[in-house]
Amino acid sequence: RLGEHELLAVGSALKICLVAEGTADLYPRLGDTFEWDTAAGQAILEAAGGSVVDPTGRPLRYNERESLRNPHFLACGDLTRAWWRLL
């Protein structure tokens, strides 16, 4: 449903940074990551105008849960597209 795409085997922070620089349109993460895997990349993406959101569309937050495990998330530069419906 996404159309042509490429899967990369690099860390979450680097994938989020690829979105920040415009090389990638989105990074959906539906597997385990932890807060330390995503915090720096999220800061860079948000400074570039993008977002990292959970499946409900809320920004990924830190130090608010009992566990440091992240929920599933989507990193994208353009939230006006309905990315979650395509996954």
ZAKE-79110 format. One line per field, with one value per atom (N, C-alpha, C, CB): residue number from 1; atom name; x, y, z. Coordinates in steps of 0.001 Angstrom, whole numbers, plus 500000, padded with zeros to 6 digits. Glycine has a CB too. Layout:
BEGIN
pos (NUM / ...) $
site (CA / ...) $
u (X / ...) $
v (Y / ...) $
w (Z / ...) $
//
This chain:
BEGIN
pos (1 / 1 / 1 / 1 / 2 / 2 / 2 / 2 / 3 / 3 / 3 / 3 / 4 / 4 / 4 / 4 / 5 / 5 / 5 / 5 / 6 / 6 / 6 / 6 / 7 / 7 / 7 / 7 / 8 / 8 / 8 / 8 / 9 / 9 / 9 / 9 / 10 / 10 / 10 / 10 / 11 / 11 / 11 / 11 / 12 / 12 / 12 / 12 / 13 / 13 / 13 / 13 / 14 / 14 / 14 / 14 / 15 / 15 / 15 / 15 / 16 / 16 / 16 / 16 / 17 / 17 / 17 / 17 / 18 / 18 / 18 / 18 / 19 / 19 / 19 / 19 / 20 / 20 / 20 / 20 / 21 / 21 / 21 / 21 / 22 / 22 / 22 / 22 / 23 / 23 / 23 / 23 / 24 / 24 / 24 / 24 / 25 / 25 / 25 / 25 / 26 / 26 / 26 / 26 / 27 / 27 / 27 / 27 / 28 / 28 / 28 / 28 / 29 / 29 / 29 / 29 / 30 / 30 / 30 / 30 / 31 / 31 / 31 / 31 / 32 / 32 / 32 / 32 / 33 / 33 / 33 / 33 / 34 / 34 / 34 / 34 / 35 / 35 / 35 / 35 / 36 / 36 / 36 / 36 / 37 / 37 / 37 / 37 / 38 / 38 / 38 / 38 / 39 / 39 / 39 / 39 / 40 / 40 / 40 / 40 / 41 / 41 / 41 / 41 / 42 / 42 / 42 / 42 / 43 / 43 / 43 / 43 / 44 / 44 / 44 / 44 / 45 / 45 / 45 / 45 / 46 / 46 / 46 / 46 / 47 / 47 / 47 / 47 / 48 / 48 / 48 / 48 / 49 / 49 / 49 / 49 / 50 / 50 / 50 / 50 / 51 / 51 / 51 / 51 / 52 / 52 / 52 / 52 / 53 / 53 / 53 / 53 / 54 / 54 / 54 / 54 / 55 / 55 / 55 / 55 / 56 / 56 / 56 / 56 / 57 / 57 / 57 / 57 / 58 / 58 / 58 / 58 / 59 / 59 / 59 / 59 / 60 / 60 / 60 / 60 / 61 / 61 / 61 / 61 / 62 / 62 / 62 / 62 / 63 / 63 / 63 / 63 / 64 / 64 / 64 / 64 / 65 / 65 / 65 / 65 / 66 / 66 / 66 / 66 / 67 / 67 / 67 / 67 / 68 / 68 / 68 / 68 / 69 / 69 / 69 / 69 / 70 / 70 / 70 / 70 / 71 / 71 / 71 / 71 / 72 / 72 / 72 / 72 / 73 / 73 / 73 / 73 / 74 / 74 / 74 / 74 / 75 / 75 / 75 / 75 / 76 / 76 / 76 / 76 / 77 / 77 / 77 / 77 / 78 / 78 / 78 / 78 / 79 / 79 / 79 / 79 / 80 / 80 / 80 / 80 / 81 / 81 / 81 / 81 / 82 / 82 / 82 / 82 / 83 / 83 / 83 / 83 / 84 / 84 / 84 / 84 / 85 / 85 / 85 / 85 / 86 / 86 / 86 / 86 / 87 / 87 / 87 / 87) $
site (N / CA / C / CB / N / CA / C / CB / N / CA / C / CB / N / CA / C / CB / N / CA / C / CB / N / CA / C / CB / N / CA / C / CB / N / CA / C / CB / N / CA / C / CB / N / CA / C / CB / N / CA / C / CB / N / CA / C / CB / N / CA / C / CB / N / CA / C / CB / N / CA / C / CB / N / CA / C / CB / N / CA / C / CB / N / CA / C / CB / N / CA / C / CB / N / CA / C / CB / N / CA / C / CB / N / CA / C / CB / N / CA / C / CB / N / CA / C / CB / N / CA / C / CB / N / CA / C / CB / N / CA / C / CB / N / CA / C / CB / N / CA / C / CB / N / CA / C / CB / N / CA / C / CB / N / CA / C / CB / N / CA / C / CB / N / CA / C / CB / N / CA / C / CB / N / CA / C / CB / N / CA / C / CB / N / CA / C / CB / N / CA / C / CB / N / CA / C / CB / N / CA / C / CB / N / CA / C / CB / N / CA / C / CB / N / CA / C / CB / N / CA / C / CB / N / CA / C / CB / N / CA / C / CB / N / CA / C / CB / N / CA / C / CB / N / CA / C / CB / N / CA / C / CB / N / CA / C / CB / N / CA / C / CB / N / CA / C / CB / N / CA / C / CB / N / CA / C / CB / N / CA / C / CB / N / CA / C / CB / N / CA / C / CB / N / CA / C / CB / N / CA / C / CB / N / CA / C / CB / N / CA / C / CB / N / CA / C / CB / N / CA / C / CB / N / CA / C / CB / N / CA / C / CB / N / CA / C / CB / N / CA / C / CB / N / CA / C / CB / N / CA / C / CB / N / CA / C / CB / N / CA / C / CB / N / CA / C / CB / N / CA / C / CB / N / CA / C / CB / N / CA / C / CB / N / CA / C / CB / N / CA / C / CB / N / CA / C / CB / N / CA / C / CB / N / CA / C / CB / N / CA / C / CB / N / CA / C / CB / N / CA / C / CB / N / CA / C / CB / N / CA / C / CB) $
u (500802 / 500000 / 500840 / 499090 / 502090 / 502962 / 503515 / 504098 / 503506 / 504160 / 505630 / 503990 / 506432 / 507852 / 508479 / 508558 / 509271 / 509932 / 511188 / 508975 / 512011 / 513262 / 513363 / 514485 / 513784 / 514022 / 515512 / 513510 / 515855 / 517256 / 517542 / 517601 / 518699 / 519117 / 520107 / 519749 / 519585 / 520375 / 519557 / 520749 / 520159 / 519489 / 518344 / 520482 / 517477 / 516295 / 516651 / 515462 / 517640 / 517997 / 518449 / 519106 / 519212 / 519662 / 518497 / 520718 / 517563 / 516387 / 515563 / 515511 / 515402 / 514662 / 515392 / 514484 / 516718 / 517492 / 517370 / 518965 / 517213 / 516988 / 515672 / 516986 / 514687 / 513423 / 513657 / 512328 / 514417 / 514688 / 515369 / 515553 / 516295 / 517003 / 516233 / 518362 / 515115 / 514304 / 514661 / 514408 / 515621 / 516006 / 514932 / 517325 / 514224 / 513130 / 511853 / 513461 / 510723 / 509434 / 508907 / 508421 / 509140 / 508647 / 509432 / 507169 / 509333 / 509923 / 508882 / 511257 / 508191 / 507258 / 508008 / 506073 / 507803 / 508451 / 507373 / 509444 / 507248 / 506224 / 506840 / 505337 / 508098 / 508808 / 509392 / 509916 / 510116 / 510670 / 511774 / 511202 / 511656 / 512734 / 512611 / 512668 / 513638 / 513637 / 513882 / 514700 / 513604 / 513713 / 515090 / 513417 / 516141 / 517484 / 517748 / 518526 / 516949 / 517101 / 516542 / 516423 / 515626 / 514870 / 514960 / 513457 / 515342 / 515259 / 516053 / 515762 / 517292 / 518112 / 517567 / 519573 / 517204 / 516641 / 515351 / 516395 / 514516 / 513262 / 513525 / 512402 / 514488 / 514817 / 515255 / 515931 / 516051 / 516518 / 515360 / 517613 / 514509 / 513378 / 512413 / 512643 / 512114 / 511202 / 511799 / 510858 / 513114 / 513762 / 513689 / 515229 / 513604 / 513496 / 512041 / 514135 / 511095 / 509688 / 508870 / 509601 / 509461 / 508751 / 508222 / 509651 / 507726 / 507115 / 507378 / 505608 / 507381 / 507381 / 506133 / 508718 / 505201 / 503910 / 503583 / 502804 / 502764 / 502286 / 501074 / 501919 / 500517 / 499388 / 498139 / 499011 / 498035 / 496889 / 497169 / 496526 / 498388 / 498751 / 499371 / 497563 / 499590 / 500223 / 501742 / 499789 / 502423 / 503890 / 504461 / 504452 / 505534 / 506225 / 506804 / 507341 / 506516 / 506940 / 507922 / 505712 / 508674 / 509725 / 509540 / 511104 / 510005 / 509974 / 508563 / 510873 / 507575 / 506188 / 505552 / 505365 / 506301 / 505777 / 506645 / 505718 / 506138 / 506920 / 508106 / 506035 / 507949 / 508991 / 509624 / 508419 / 510862 / 511535 / 511301 / 513033 / 510478 / 510131 / 509167 / 509500 / 509441 / 508566 / 507354 / 509337 / 506252 / 505147 / 505510 / 503797 / 504698 / 504898 / 504855 / 503817 / 505586 / 505583 / 505810 / 506649 / 505587 / 505798 / 506560 / 504444 / 507695 / 508460 / 508214 / 510000 / 507776 / 507494 / 507722 / 506043 / 507951 / 508135 / 506828 / 509075 / 505801 / 504522 / 503370 / 504378 / 502816 / 501708 / 500365 / 501616 / 500327 / 499046 / 498646 / 499113 / 499586 / 499260 / 498824 / 500475 / 497905 / 497355 / 498236 / 495883 / 499454 / 500419 / 499940 / 501722 / 499329 / 498936 / 497971 / 498300 / 497129 / 496174 / 496861 / 495121 / 498050 / 498781 / 499597 / 499690 / 499771 / 500626 / 499855 / 501340) $
v (498795 / 500000 / 501262 / 500002 / 501165 / 502337 / 502689 / 502107 / 501759 / 501991 / 501630 / 503444 / 502157 / 501847 / 502331 / 502483 / 501465 / 501843 / 501000 / 501672 / 501413 / 500723 / 500513 / 501522 / 499318 / 499023 / 499158 / 497597 / 499860 / 500061 / 499405 / 501563 / 498778 / 498152 / 499072 / 496754 / 500148 / 501062 / 501368 / 502383 / 501980 / 502267 / 503264 / 502786 / 503247 / 504108 / 505583 / 503865 / 506030 / 507449 / 507867 / 507744 / 507013 / 507345 / 507368 / 506343 / 506447 / 506456 / 507720 / 505205 / 508127 / 509356 / 510553 / 509546 / 510550 / 511649 / 511674 / 511530 / 510515 / 510489 / 511178 / 509039 / 511029 / 511744 / 513241 / 511225 / 513609 / 515022 / 515717 / 515152 / 515027 / 515657 / 515565 / 515023 / 514843 / 514748 / 513594 / 515999 / 512769 / 511603 / 510527 / 511037 / 510430 / 509469 / 510232 / 508427 / 509689 / 510317 / 509939 / 509935 / 508686 / 508248 / 507055 / 507911 / 506846 / 505694 / 505154 / 506066 / 504075 / 503446 / 502419 / 502782 / 502438 / 501456 / 500696 / 502135 / 499418 / 498582 / 497482 / 497979 / 497671 / 496716 / 497430 / 495997 / 496673 / 497213 / 498236 / 496091 / 499360 / 500328 / 500882 / 501476 / 501544 / 502158 / 503648 / 501513 / 504378 / 505830 / 506292 / 506409 / 505604 / 506025 / 505780 / 505288 / 504944 / 504697 / 505826 / 503404 / 506613 / 507551 / 509022 / 507151 / 509305 / 510679 / 511686 / 510715 / 511394 / 512347 / 512542 / 511867 / 511445 / 511554 / 512349 / 510176 / 512143 / 512890 / 514378 / 512372 / 514731 / 516148 / 516788 / 516305 / 516071 / 516591 / 516717 / 515678 / 515687 / 515722 / 516850 / 514385 / 517032 / 518108 / 519476 / 518003 / 519629 / 520899 / 521174 / 520888 / 520097 / 520241 / 520386 / 519039 / 520355 / 520541 / 519274 / 521239 / 518125 / 516852 / 516432 / 515779 / 515201 / 514698 / 513209 / 514968 / 512790 / 511371 / 511178 / 510925 / 510352 / 510195 / 508728 / 510851 / 508483 / 507133 / 506845 / 506968 / 505644 / 505315 / 506183 / 503886 / 506876 / 507771 / 509182 / 507823 / 509421 / 510738 / 511660 / 511387 / 511159 / 511981 / 511922 / 511508 / 513020 / 513006 / 511967 / 514399 / 511313 / 510364 / 511136 / 509594 / 510699 / 511382 / 510496 / 511734 / 511118 / 510410 / 510551 / 510932 / 509525 / 509496 / 509665 / 510582 / 509114 / 509207 / 507842 / 509973 / 506775 / 505426 / 504679 / 504665 / 503591 / 502774 / 502129 / 501690 / 501834 / 501203 / 502244 / 500016 / 502013 / 502884 / 502419 / 502936 / 501379 / 500860 / 501824 / 499436 / 502128 / 503000 / 502230 / 503617 / 502920 / 502306 / 502295 / 503078 / 501659 / 501779 / 503259 / 500971 / 503651 / 505068 / 505242 / 505829 / 506451 / 506847 / 508162 / 506977 / 508188 / 509421 / 509904 / 509202 / 511146 / 511656 / 513161 / 511318 / 513629 / 515053 / 515773 / 515286 / 515032 / 515634 / 514846 / 515700 / 515357 / 514672 / 514887 / 515136 / 515711 / 515925 / 514714 / 517167 / 513854 / 512605 / 511569 / 512085 / 510716 / 509688 / 508436 / 509331 / 508548 / 507455 / 506193 / 507887 / 506325 / 505130 / 504261 / 505530 / 504855 / 504062 / 503256 / 504966 / 503621 / 502913 / 501737 / 503871 / 501672 / 500634 / 499400 / 501163) $
w (500000 / 500000 / 500000 / 501179 / 500409 / 500437 / 499069 / 501392 / 498160 / 496889 / 496990 / 496448 / 496087 / 496098 / 497400 / 494887 / 498045 / 499292 / 499475 / 500504 / 500422 / 500716 / 502219 / 500184 / 502620 / 504029 / 504307 / 504404 / 505388 / 505754 / 507093 / 505808 / 507195 / 508443 / 509158 / 508179 / 509741 / 510569 / 511816 / 509789 / 512794 / 514050 / 513907 / 515039 / 514906 / 514889 / 514799 / 516122 / 515563 / 515541 / 514142 / 516572 / 513466 / 512111 / 511125 / 511643 / 511262 / 510377 / 510593 / 510621 / 511843 / 512132 / 511525 / 513664 / 511578 / 510986 / 509463 / 511384 / 508832 / 507387 / 507040 / 506864 / 507896 / 507701 / 507895 / 508686 / 508912 / 509196 / 508024 / 510442 / 507358 / 506246 / 504931 / 506080 / 504923 / 503720 / 502808 / 502964 / 503203 / 502415 / 502451 / 502918 / 503574 / 503744 / 504077 / 504862 / 503651 / 503940 / 505315 / 502885 / 505713 / 507007 / 507503 / 506932 / 508785 / 509452 / 510413 / 510195 / 510034 / 510964 / 511802 / 510207 / 513091 / 513958 / 514705 / 514950 / 514386 / 514987 / 515835 / 513913 / 516203 / 517046 / 518249 / 516255 / 519041 / 520282 / 520042 / 521134 / 520727 / 520886 / 522296 / 519798 / 522733 / 524052 / 523911 / 524968 / 524968 / 524927 / 524459 / 526294 / 524872 / 524487 / 522996 / 525331 / 522348 / 520915 / 520053 / 520548 / 520598 / 519767 / 520177 / 519770 / 521391 / 521913 / 521073 / 523348 / 520757 / 520002 / 518586 / 519942 / 517936 / 516590 / 516584 / 516009 / 517591 / 517671 / 517841 / 518827 / 518672 / 518863 / 517540 / 519925 / 516778 / 515487 / 514503 / 514900 / 514436 / 513512 / 513857 / 513524 / 515130 / 515519 / 515220 / 517003 / 515389 / 515051 / 513547 / 515515 / 512750 / 511295 / 510837 / 510603 / 511792 / 511440 / 511348 / 510163 / 511636 / 511584 / 512937 / 511041 / 512996 / 514226 / 514396 / 514225 / 515650 / 516002 / 516852 / 516774 / 516358 / 517026 / 517260 / 516204 / 518283 / 518561 / 517665 / 520076 / 517712 / 516825 / 517019 / 517026 / 518137 / 518346 / 517836 / 519827 / 517325 / 516816 / 517838 / 516255 / 519047 / 520089 / 519955 / 521503 / 520239 / 520190 / 521152 / 520526 / 520726 / 521580 / 522759 / 520796 / 523960 / 525188 / 525952 / 526082 / 526842 / 527568 / 529075 / 527155 / 529788 / 531253 / 531811 / 531811 / 531117 / 531577 / 531818 / 530569 / 531573 / 531755 / 532757 / 530405 / 533272 / 534206 / 533500 / 534848 / 532221 / 531427 / 530504 / 530610 / 530125 / 529166 / 527730 / 529462 / 527572 / 526244 / 525555 / 526349 / 524281 / 523495 / 522983 / 522318 / 522787 / 522044 / 520556 / 522288 / 519731 / 518291 / 517941 / 517488 / 516891 / 516524 / 515038 / 517307 / 514616 / 513231 / 513243 / 512452 / 512566 / 512392 / 510972 / 512670 / 510833 / 509486 / 509440 / 509060 / 508250 / 508040 / 507779 / 506901 / 507370 / 506994 / 507597 / 505462 / 508688 / 509364 / 508681 / 510793 / 507642 / 506969 / 506137 / 506082 / 505835 / 505132 / 506150 / 504302 / 505788 / 506688 / 506645 / 506293 / 507154 / 507082 / 507776 / 507682 / 508960 / 509720 / 508931 / 511051 / 508114 / 507334 / 506245 / 506714 / 505874 / 504830 / 505364 / 504111 / 506660 / 507242 / 507622 / 508449) $
//
